[in-house]
């Protein structure tokens, strides 16, 4: 598993009343497509942390010994 965590020390917000704009929707879509999970932690005045957990998949080599095209 790959764990990615991004944190800022900005204003923060109430996640229960967050407006899910293009940024959060894009994160959710890409993580979901990868078979992972994600979450967001934030509070007014306390910054925001977005965490994604992504499964690692083995890379399969082609017959020529080169990495397979994705």
PDB file with one MODEL, atoms N, CA, C and O in Angstrom:
MODEL        1
ATOM      1  N   UNK A   1       0.843  -1.169   0.000  1.00  0.00           N
ATOM      2  CA  UNK A   1       0.000   0.000   0.000  1.00  0.00           C
ATOM      3  C   UNK A   1       0.891   1.236   0.000  1.00  0.00           C
ATOM      4  O   UNK A   1       1.935   1.270   0.651  1.00  0.00           O
ATOM      5  N   UNK A   2       0.463   2.232  -0.731  1.00  0.00           N
ATOM      6  CA  UNK A   2       1.108   3.535  -0.744  1.00  0.00           C
ATOM      7  C   UNK A   2       0.228   4.469   0.056  1.00  0.00           C
ATOM      8  O   UNK A   2      -0.970   4.573  -0.207  1.00  0.00           O
ATOM      9  N   UNK A   3       0.808   5.148   1.026  1.00  0.00           N
ATOM     10  CA  UNK A   3       0.078   6.116   1.839  1.00  0.00           C
ATOM     11  C   UNK A   3       0.598   7.502   1.491  1.00  0.00           C
ATOM     12  O   UNK A   3       1.789   7.785   1.622  1.00  0.00           O
ATOM     13  N   UNK A   4      -0.308   8.357   1.049  1.00  0.00           N
ATOM     14  CA  UNK A   4       0.037   9.726   0.687  1.00  0.00           C
ATOM     15  C   UNK A   4      -0.766  10.658   1.577  1.00  0.00           C
ATOM     16  O   UNK A   4      -1.989  10.546   1.666  1.00  0.00           O
ATOM     17  N   UNK A   5      -0.077  11.572   2.230  1.00  0.00           N
ATOM     18  CA  UNK A   5      -0.748  12.520   3.112  1.00  0.00           C
ATOM     19  C   UNK A   5      -0.253  13.922   2.791  1.00  0.00           C
ATOM     20  O   UNK A   5       0.951  14.178   2.763  1.00  0.00           O
ATOM     21  N   UNK A   6      -1.193  14.824   2.550  1.00  0.00           N
ATOM     22  CA  UNK A   6      -0.869  16.216   2.239  1.00  0.00           C
ATOM     23  C   UNK A   6      -1.545  17.081   3.282  1.00  0.00           C
ATOM     24  O   UNK A   6      -2.752  16.980   3.501  1.00  0.00           O
ATOM     25  N   UNK A   7      -0.744  17.953   3.939  1.00  0.00           N
ATOM     26  CA  UNK A   7      -1.281  18.780   5.020  1.00  0.00           C
ATOM     27  C   UNK A   7      -0.917  20.231   4.784  1.00  0.00           C
ATOM     28  O   UNK A   7       0.162  20.545   4.282  1.00  0.00           O
ATOM     29  N   UNK A   8      -1.834  21.111   5.155  1.00  0.00           N
ATOM     30  CA  UNK A   8      -1.512  22.532   5.148  1.00  0.00           C
ATOM     31  C   UNK A   8      -1.856  23.116   6.519  1.00  0.00           C
ATOM     32  O   UNK A   8      -2.549  22.492   7.322  1.00  0.00           O
ATOM     33  N   UNK A   9      -1.366  24.300   6.759  1.00  0.00           N
ATOM     34  CA  UNK A   9      -1.643  24.959   8.036  1.00  0.00           C
ATOM     35  C   UNK A   9      -2.522  26.194   7.817  1.00  0.00           C
ATOM     36  O   UNK A   9      -2.405  27.196   8.523  1.00  0.00           O
ATOM     37  N   UNK A  10      -3.395  26.094   6.828  1.00  0.00           N
ATOM     38  CA  UNK A  10      -4.273  27.211   6.481  1.00  0.00           C
ATOM     39  C   UNK A  10      -5.462  27.344   7.405  1.00  0.00           C
ATOM     40  O   UNK A  10      -5.437  26.875   8.543  1.00  0.00           O
ATOM     41  N   UNK A  11      -6.505  27.988   6.906  1.00  0.00           N
ATOM     42  CA  UNK A  11      -7.698  28.285   7.703  1.00  0.00           C
ATOM     43  C   UNK A  11      -8.472  27.047   8.118  1.00  0.00           C
ATOM     44  O   UNK A  11      -9.081  27.022   9.188  1.00  0.00           O
ATOM     45  N   UNK A  12      -8.452  26.013   7.275  1.00  0.00           N
ATOM     46  CA  UNK A  12      -9.266  24.842   7.533  1.00  0.00           C
ATOM     47  C   UNK A  12     -10.730  25.127   7.244  1.00  0.00           C
ATOM     48  O   UNK A  12     -11.086  26.247   6.878  1.00  0.00           O
ATOM     49  N   UNK A  13     -11.583  24.114   7.405  1.00  0.00           N
ATOM     50  CA  UNK A  13     -13.011  24.263   7.151  1.00  0.00           C
ATOM     51  C   UNK A  13     -13.741  23.115   7.827  1.00  0.00           C
ATOM     52  O   UNK A  13     -13.112  22.192   8.343  1.00  0.00           O
ATOM     53  N   UNK A  14     -15.042  23.170   7.826  1.00  0.00           N
ATOM     54  CA  UNK A  14     -15.862  22.103   8.393  1.00  0.00           C
ATOM     55  C   UNK A  14     -16.149  21.100   7.288  1.00  0.00           C
ATOM     56  O   UNK A  14     -16.936  21.402   6.391  1.00  0.00           O
ATOM     57  N   UNK A  15     -15.531  19.896   7.317  1.00  0.00           N
ATOM     58  CA  UNK A  15     -15.729  18.924   6.235  1.00  0.00           C
ATOM     59  C   UNK A  15     -17.189  18.499   6.051  1.00  0.00           C
ATOM     60  O   UNK A  15     -17.575  18.111   4.949  1.00  0.00           O
ATOM     61  N   UNK A  16     -17.994  18.564   7.093  1.00  0.00           N
ATOM     62  CA  UNK A  16     -19.403  18.188   6.980  1.00  0.00           C
ATOM     63  C   UNK A  16     -20.178  19.143   6.078  1.00  0.00           C
ATOM     64  O   UNK A  16     -21.204  18.771   5.507  1.00  0.00           O
ATOM     65  N   UNK A  17     -19.688  20.364   5.951  1.00  0.00           N
ATOM     66  CA  UNK A  17     -20.366  21.371   5.139  1.00  0.00           C
ATOM     67  C   UNK A  17     -19.485  21.849   3.987  1.00  0.00           C
ATOM     68  O   UNK A  17     -19.661  22.948   3.462  1.00  0.00           O
ATOM     69  N   UNK A  18     -18.537  21.000   3.608  1.00  0.00           N
ATOM     70  CA  UNK A  18     -17.604  21.377   2.543  1.00  0.00           C
ATOM     71  C   UNK A  18     -18.285  21.346   1.190  1.00  0.00           C
ATOM     72  O   UNK A  18     -19.155  20.517   0.926  1.00  0.00           O
ATOM     73  N   UNK A  19     -17.875  22.255   0.354  1.00  0.00           N
ATOM     74  CA  UNK A  19     -18.313  22.277  -1.035  1.00  0.00           C
ATOM     75  C   UNK A  19     -17.317  21.416  -1.799  1.00  0.00           C
ATOM     76  O   UNK A  19     -16.141  21.769  -1.894  1.00  0.00           O
ATOM     77  N   UNK A  20     -17.764  20.304  -2.340  1.00  0.00           N
ATOM     78  CA  UNK A  20     -16.869  19.402  -3.070  1.00  0.00           C
ATOM     79  C   UNK A  20     -16.725  19.903  -4.494  1.00  0.00           C
ATOM     80  O   UNK A  20     -17.494  19.539  -5.384  1.00  0.00           O
ATOM     81  N   UNK A  21     -15.727  20.742  -4.687  1.00  0.00           N
ATOM     82  CA  UNK A  21     -15.466  21.297  -6.004  1.00  0.00           C
ATOM     83  C   UNK A  21     -14.652  20.347  -6.861  1.00  0.00           C
ATOM     84  O   UNK A  21     -14.549  19.156  -6.566  1.00  0.00           O
ATOM     85  N   UNK A  22     -14.087  20.877  -7.904  1.00  0.00           N
ATOM     86  CA  UNK A  22     -13.339  20.078  -8.869  1.00  0.00           C
ATOM     87  C   UNK A  22     -12.142  19.388  -8.229  1.00  0.00           C
ATOM     88  O   UNK A  22     -11.857  18.239  -8.568  1.00  0.00           O
ATOM     89  N   UNK A  23     -11.436  20.042  -7.323  1.00  0.00           N
ATOM     90  CA  UNK A  23     -10.247  19.454  -6.707  1.00  0.00           C
ATOM     91  C   UNK A  23     -10.554  18.197  -5.926  1.00  0.00           C
ATOM     92  O   UNK A  23      -9.929  17.162  -6.155  1.00  0.00           O
ATOM     93  N   UNK A  24     -11.506  18.262  -5.006  1.00  0.00           N
ATOM     94  CA  UNK A  24     -11.851  17.090  -4.202  1.00  0.00           C
ATOM     95  C   UNK A  24     -12.503  16.007  -5.049  1.00  0.00           C
ATOM     96  O   UNK A  24     -12.271  14.819  -4.827  1.00  0.00           O
ATOM     97  N   UNK A  25     -13.312  16.409  -6.015  1.00  0.00           N
ATOM     98  CA  UNK A  25     -13.933  15.425  -6.909  1.00  0.00           C
ATOM     99  C   UNK A  25     -12.880  14.686  -7.731  1.00  0.00           C
ATOM    100  O   UNK A  25     -12.991  13.479  -7.944  1.00  0.00           O
ATOM    101  N   UNK A  26     -11.861  15.409  -8.191  1.00  0.00           N
ATOM    102  CA  UNK A  26     -10.786  14.786  -8.969  1.00  0.00           C
ATOM    103  C   UNK A  26      -9.990  13.808  -8.121  1.00  0.00           C
ATOM    104  O   UNK A  26      -9.661  12.711  -8.572  1.00  0.00           O
ATOM    105  N   UNK A  27      -9.680  14.205  -6.893  1.00  0.00           N
ATOM    106  CA  UNK A  27      -8.955  13.313  -5.983  1.00  0.00           C
ATOM    107  C   UNK A  27      -9.780  12.050  -5.752  1.00  0.00           C
ATOM    108  O   UNK A  27      -9.261  10.940  -5.871  1.00  0.00           O
ATOM    109  N   UNK A  28     -11.047  12.211  -5.426  1.00  0.00           N
ATOM    110  CA  UNK A  28     -11.918  11.066  -5.153  1.00  0.00           C
ATOM    111  C   UNK A  28     -11.988  10.134  -6.357  1.00  0.00           C
ATOM    112  O   UNK A  28     -11.888   8.918  -6.198  1.00  0.00           O
ATOM    113  N   UNK A  29     -12.155  10.676  -7.543  1.00  0.00           N
ATOM    114  CA  UNK A  29     -12.261   9.865  -8.746  1.00  0.00           C
ATOM    115  C   UNK A  29     -11.001   9.074  -9.033  1.00  0.00           C
ATOM    116  O   UNK A  29     -11.068   7.886  -9.350  1.00  0.00           O
ATOM    117  N   UNK A  30      -9.859   9.721  -8.924  1.00  0.00           N
ATOM    118  CA  UNK A  30      -8.601   9.035  -9.222  1.00  0.00           C
ATOM    119  C   UNK A  30      -8.281   7.963  -8.191  1.00  0.00           C
ATOM    120  O   UNK A  30      -7.815   6.878  -8.542  1.00  0.00           O
ATOM    121  N   UNK A  31      -8.529   8.260  -6.932  1.00  0.00           N
ATOM    122  CA  UNK A  31      -8.277   7.265  -5.886  1.00  0.00           C
ATOM    123  C   UNK A  31      -9.230   6.082  -6.050  1.00  0.00           C
ATOM    124  O   UNK A  31      -8.813   4.930  -5.935  1.00  0.00           O
ATOM    125  N   UNK A  32     -10.496   6.360  -6.316  1.00  0.00           N
ATOM    126  CA  UNK A  32     -11.473   5.283  -6.522  1.00  0.00           C
ATOM    127  C   UNK A  32     -11.087   4.404  -7.715  1.00  0.00           C
ATOM    128  O   UNK A  32     -11.177   3.179  -7.637  1.00  0.00           O
ATOM    129  N   UNK A  33     -10.659   5.024  -8.813  1.00  0.00           N
ATOM    130  CA  UNK A  33     -10.243   4.268 -10.001  1.00  0.00           C
ATOM    131  C   UNK A  33      -9.058   3.358  -9.705  1.00  0.00           C
ATOM    132  O   UNK A  33      -8.907   2.306 -10.326  1.00  0.00           O
ATOM    133  N   UNK A  34      -8.228   3.759  -8.767  1.00  0.00           N
ATOM    134  CA  UNK A  34      -7.043   2.984  -8.405  1.00  0.00           C
ATOM    135  C   UNK A  34      -7.344   1.914  -7.364  1.00  0.00           C
ATOM    136  O   UNK A  34      -6.456   1.150  -6.986  1.00  0.00           O
ATOM    137  N   UNK A  35      -8.585   1.852  -6.898  1.00  0.00           N
ATOM    138  CA  UNK A  35      -8.949   0.867  -5.894  1.00  0.00           C
ATOM    139  C   UNK A  35      -8.551   1.269  -4.487  1.00  0.00           C
ATOM    140  O   UNK A  35      -8.464   0.424  -3.597  1.00  0.00           O
ATOM    141  N   UNK A  36      -8.308   2.558  -4.282  1.00  0.00           N
ATOM    142  CA  UNK A  36      -7.869   3.041  -2.986  1.00  0.00           C
ATOM    143  C   UNK A  36      -8.980   3.711  -2.199  1.00  0.00           C
ATOM    144  O   UNK A  36     -10.144   3.708  -2.597  1.00  0.00           O
ATOM    145  N   UNK A  37      -8.590   4.283  -1.076  1.00  0.00           N
ATOM    146  CA  UNK A  37      -9.509   5.032  -0.224  1.00  0.00           C
ATOM    147  C   UNK A  37      -8.866   6.371   0.106  1.00  0.00           C
ATOM    148  O   UNK A  37      -7.649   6.535   0.027  1.00  0.00           O
ATOM    149  N   UNK A  38      -9.711   7.318   0.475  1.00  0.00           N
ATOM    150  CA  UNK A  38      -9.179   8.623   0.850  1.00  0.00           C
ATOM    151  C   UNK A  38     -10.056   9.244   1.918  1.00  0.00           C
ATOM    152  O   UNK A  38     -11.205   8.849   2.113  1.00  0.00           O
ATOM    153  N   UNK A  39      -9.494  10.216   2.599  1.00  0.00           N
ATOM    154  CA  UNK A  39     -10.245  10.917   3.621  1.00  0.00           C
ATOM    155  C   UNK A  39      -9.688  12.315   3.804  1.00  0.00           C
ATOM    156  O   UNK A  39      -8.579  12.627   3.370  1.00  0.00           O
ATOM    157  N   UNK A  40     -10.475  13.140   4.449  1.00  0.00           N
ATOM    158  CA  UNK A  40     -10.076  14.517   4.686  1.00  0.00           C
ATOM    159  C   UNK A  40     -10.369  14.864   6.137  1.00  0.00           C
ATOM    160  O   UNK A  40     -11.433  14.543   6.666  1.00  0.00           O
ATOM    161  N   UNK A  41      -9.409  15.523   6.769  1.00  0.00           N
ATOM    162  CA  UNK A  41      -9.560  15.978   8.141  1.00  0.00           C
ATOM    163  C   UNK A  41      -9.287  17.473   8.150  1.00  0.00           C
ATOM    164  O   UNK A  41      -8.260  17.927   7.645  1.00  0.00           O
ATOM    165  N   UNK A  42     -10.200  18.229   8.719  1.00  0.00           N
ATOM    166  CA  UNK A  42     -10.026  19.670   8.760  1.00  0.00           C
ATOM    167  C   UNK A  42     -10.900  20.252   9.850  1.00  0.00           C
ATOM    168  O   UNK A  42     -11.912  19.665  10.232  1.00  0.00           O
ATOM    169  N   UNK A  43     -10.511  21.386  10.336  1.00  0.00           N
ATOM    170  CA  UNK A  43     -11.307  22.147  11.300  1.00  0.00           C
ATOM    171  C   UNK A  43     -10.926  23.610  11.156  1.00  0.00           C
ATOM    172  O   UNK A  43      -9.774  23.939  10.869  1.00  0.00           O
ATOM    173  N   UNK A  44     -11.891  24.473  11.354  1.00  0.00           N
ATOM    174  CA  UNK A  44     -11.618  25.907  11.247  1.00  0.00           C
ATOM    175  C   UNK A  44     -10.440  26.293  12.135  1.00  0.00           C
ATOM    176  O   UNK A  44     -10.414  25.982  13.325  1.00  0.00           O
ATOM    177  N   UNK A  45      -9.467  26.976  11.535  1.00  0.00           N
ATOM    178  CA  UNK A  45      -8.291  27.436  12.257  1.00  0.00           C
ATOM    179  C   UNK A  45      -7.231  26.374  12.491  1.00  0.00           C
ATOM    180  O   UNK A  45      -6.210  26.659  13.118  1.00  0.00           O
ATOM    181  N   UNK A  46      -7.445  25.149  12.001  1.00  0.00           N
ATOM    182  CA  UNK A  46      -6.508  24.062  12.288  1.00  0.00           C
ATOM    183  C   UNK A  46      -5.907  23.420  11.040  1.00  0.00           C
ATOM    184  O   UNK A  46      -5.264  22.377  11.149  1.00  0.00           O
ATOM    185  N   UNK A  47      -6.093  24.004   9.870  1.00  0.00           N
ATOM    186  CA  UNK A  47      -5.530  23.426   8.655  1.00  0.00           C
ATOM    187  C   UNK A  47      -6.328  22.239   8.143  1.00  0.00           C
ATOM    188  O   UNK A  47      -7.400  21.917   8.656  1.00  0.00           O
ATOM    189  N   UNK A  48      -5.780  21.599   7.122  1.00  0.00           N
ATOM    190  CA  UNK A  48      -6.456  20.493   6.444  1.00  0.00           C
ATOM    191  C   UNK A  48      -5.448  19.407   6.106  1.00  0.00           C
ATOM    192  O   UNK A  48      -4.311  19.697   5.732  1.00  0.00           O
ATOM    193  N   UNK A  49      -5.869  18.161   6.240  1.00  0.00           N
ATOM    194  CA  UNK A  49      -5.047  17.017   5.832  1.00  0.00           C
ATOM    195  C   UNK A  49      -5.893  16.127   4.931  1.00  0.00           C
ATOM    196  O   UNK A  49      -7.007  15.745   5.288  1.00  0.00           O
ATOM    197  N   UNK A  50      -5.354  15.800   3.763  1.00  0.00           N
ATOM    198  CA  UNK A  50      -5.976  14.845   2.855  1.00  0.00           C
ATOM    199  C   UNK A  50      -5.068  13.627   2.816  1.00  0.00           C
ATOM    200  O   UNK A  50      -3.866  13.750   2.576  1.00  0.00           O
ATOM    201  N   UNK A  51      -5.637  12.454   3.050  1.00  0.00           N
ATOM    202  CA  UNK A  51      -4.873  11.213   3.073  1.00  0.00           C
ATOM    203  C   UNK A  51      -5.462  10.242   2.051  1.00  0.00           C
ATOM    204  O   UNK A  51      -6.675  10.045   1.988  1.00  0.00           O
ATOM    205  N   UNK A  52      -4.589   9.648   1.262  1.00  0.00           N
ATOM    206  CA  UNK A  52      -5.014   8.634   0.285  1.00  0.00           C
ATOM    207  C   UNK A  52      -4.214   7.365   0.522  1.00  0.00           C
ATOM    208  O   UNK A  52      -3.007   7.408   0.758  1.00  0.00           O
ATOM    209  N   UNK A  53      -4.900   6.244   0.456  1.00  0.00           N
ATOM    210  CA  UNK A  53      -4.270   4.929   0.559  1.00  0.00           C
ATOM    211  C   UNK A  53      -4.515   4.203  -0.760  1.00  0.00           C
ATOM    212  O   UNK A  53      -5.656   3.958  -1.152  1.00  0.00           O
ATOM    213  N   UNK A  54      -3.414   3.865  -1.434  1.00  0.00           N
ATOM    214  CA  UNK A  54      -3.509   3.243  -2.753  1.00  0.00           C
ATOM    215  C   UNK A  54      -2.837   1.877  -2.736  1.00  0.00           C
ATOM    216  O   UNK A  54      -1.740   1.733  -2.197  1.00  0.00           O
ATOM    217  N   UNK A  55      -3.488   0.867  -3.324  1.00  0.00           N
ATOM    218  CA  UNK A  55      -2.861  -0.453  -3.382  1.00  0.00           C
ATOM    219  C   UNK A  55      -1.699  -0.437  -4.368  1.00  0.00           C
ATOM    220  O   UNK A  55      -1.752   0.239  -5.396  1.00  0.00           O
ATOM    221  N   UNK A  56      -0.662  -1.181  -4.046  1.00  0.00           N
ATOM    222  CA  UNK A  56       0.461  -1.327  -4.966  1.00  0.00           C
ATOM    223  C   UNK A  56       0.203  -2.552  -5.815  1.00  0.00           C
ATOM    224  O   UNK A  56      -0.181  -3.607  -5.310  1.00  0.00           O
ATOM    225  N   UNK A  57       0.414  -2.405  -7.091  1.00  0.00           N
ATOM    226  CA  UNK A  57       0.217  -3.512  -8.022  1.00  0.00           C
ATOM    227  C   UNK A  57       1.558  -3.848  -8.655  1.00  0.00           C
ATOM    228  O   UNK A  57       2.328  -2.946  -8.985  1.00  0.00           O
ATOM    229  N   UNK A  58       1.846  -5.127  -8.828  1.00  0.00           N
ATOM    230  CA  UNK A  58       3.120  -5.483  -9.466  1.00  0.00           C
ATOM    231  C   UNK A  58       3.130  -5.040 -10.926  1.00  0.00           C
ATOM    232  O   UNK A  58       2.108  -5.075 -11.612  1.00  0.00           O
ATOM    233  N   UNK A  59       4.301  -4.626 -11.378  1.00  0.00           N
ATOM    234  CA  UNK A  59       4.474  -4.294 -12.791  1.00  0.00           C
ATOM    235  C   UNK A  59       4.811  -5.573 -13.527  1.00  0.00           C
ATOM    236  O   UNK A  59       5.670  -6.332 -13.077  1.00  0.00           O
ATOM    237  N   UNK A  60       4.158  -5.831 -14.647  1.00  0.00           N
ATOM    238  CA  UNK A  60       4.408  -7.021 -15.435  1.00  0.00           C
ATOM    239  C   UNK A  60       5.319  -6.662 -16.601  1.00  0.00           C
ATOM    240  O   UNK A  60       5.074  -5.688 -17.313  1.00  0.00           O
ATOM    241  N   UNK A  61       6.339  -7.430 -16.785  1.00  0.00           N
ATOM    242  CA  UNK A  61       7.270  -7.182 -17.889  1.00  0.00           C
ATOM    243  C   UNK A  61       6.731  -7.809 -19.174  1.00  0.00           C
ATOM    244  O   UNK A  61       6.082  -8.855 -19.149  1.00  0.00           O
ATOM    245  N   UNK A  62       7.008  -7.163 -20.272  1.00  0.00           N
ATOM    246  CA  UNK A  62       6.628  -7.729 -21.574  1.00  0.00           C
ATOM    247  C   UNK A  62       7.620  -8.826 -21.944  1.00  0.00           C
ATOM    248  O   UNK A  62       8.608  -9.035 -21.240  1.00  0.00           O
ATOM    249  N   UNK A  63       7.364  -9.511 -23.022  1.00  0.00           N
ATOM    250  CA  UNK A  63       8.234 -10.596 -23.465  1.00  0.00           C
ATOM    251  C   UNK A  63       9.647 -10.099 -23.792  1.00  0.00           C
ATOM    252  O   UNK A  63      10.606 -10.865 -23.694  1.00  0.00           O
ATOM    253  N   UNK A  64       9.785  -8.830 -24.177  1.00  0.00           N
ATOM    254  CA  UNK A  64      11.098  -8.281 -24.536  1.00  0.00           C
ATOM    255  C   UNK A  64      11.866  -7.817 -23.302  1.00  0.00           C
ATOM    256  O   UNK A  64      12.987  -7.324 -23.426  1.00  0.00           O
ATOM    257  N   UNK A  65      11.284  -7.968 -22.122  1.00  0.00           N
ATOM    258  CA  UNK A  65      11.979  -7.569 -20.904  1.00  0.00           C
ATOM    259  C   UNK A  65      11.809  -6.111 -20.550  1.00  0.00           C
ATOM    260  O   UNK A  65      12.462  -5.603 -19.638  1.00  0.00           O
ATOM    261  N   UNK A  66      10.923  -5.431 -21.279  1.00  0.00           N
ATOM    262  CA  UNK A  66      10.660  -4.028 -20.984  1.00  0.00           C
ATOM    263  C   UNK A  66       9.371  -3.941 -20.170  1.00  0.00           C
ATOM    264  O   UNK A  66       8.515  -4.822 -20.257  1.00  0.00           O
ATOM    265  N   UNK A  67       9.236  -2.880 -19.382  1.00  0.00           N
ATOM    266  CA  UNK A  67       7.985  -2.732 -18.633  1.00  0.00           C
ATOM    267  C   UNK A  67       6.788  -2.674 -19.588  1.00  0.00           C
ATOM    268  O   UNK A  67       6.865  -2.090 -20.669  1.00  0.00           O
ATOM    269  N   UNK A  68       5.705  -3.279 -19.173  1.00  0.00           N
ATOM    270  CA  UNK A  68       4.482  -3.293 -19.987  1.00  0.00           C
ATOM    271  C   UNK A  68       3.923  -1.889 -20.103  1.00  0.00           C
ATOM    272  O   UNK A  68       4.024  -1.097 -19.166  1.00  0.00           O
ATOM    273  N   UNK A  69       3.335  -1.577 -21.242  1.00  0.00           N
ATOM    274  CA  UNK A  69       2.707  -0.274 -21.461  1.00  0.00           C
ATOM    275  C   UNK A  69       1.472  -0.179 -20.578  1.00  0.00           C
ATOM    276  O   UNK A  69       0.798  -1.179 -20.335  1.00  0.00           O
ATOM    277  N   UNK A  70       1.183   1.004 -20.108  1.00  0.00           N
ATOM    278  CA  UNK A  70       0.012   1.203 -19.257  1.00  0.00           C
ATOM    279  C   UNK A  70      -0.991   2.041 -19.943  1.00  0.00           C
ATOM    280  O   UNK A  70      -2.051   2.320 -19.381  1.00  0.00           O
TER     281      UNK A  70
ENDMDL
END
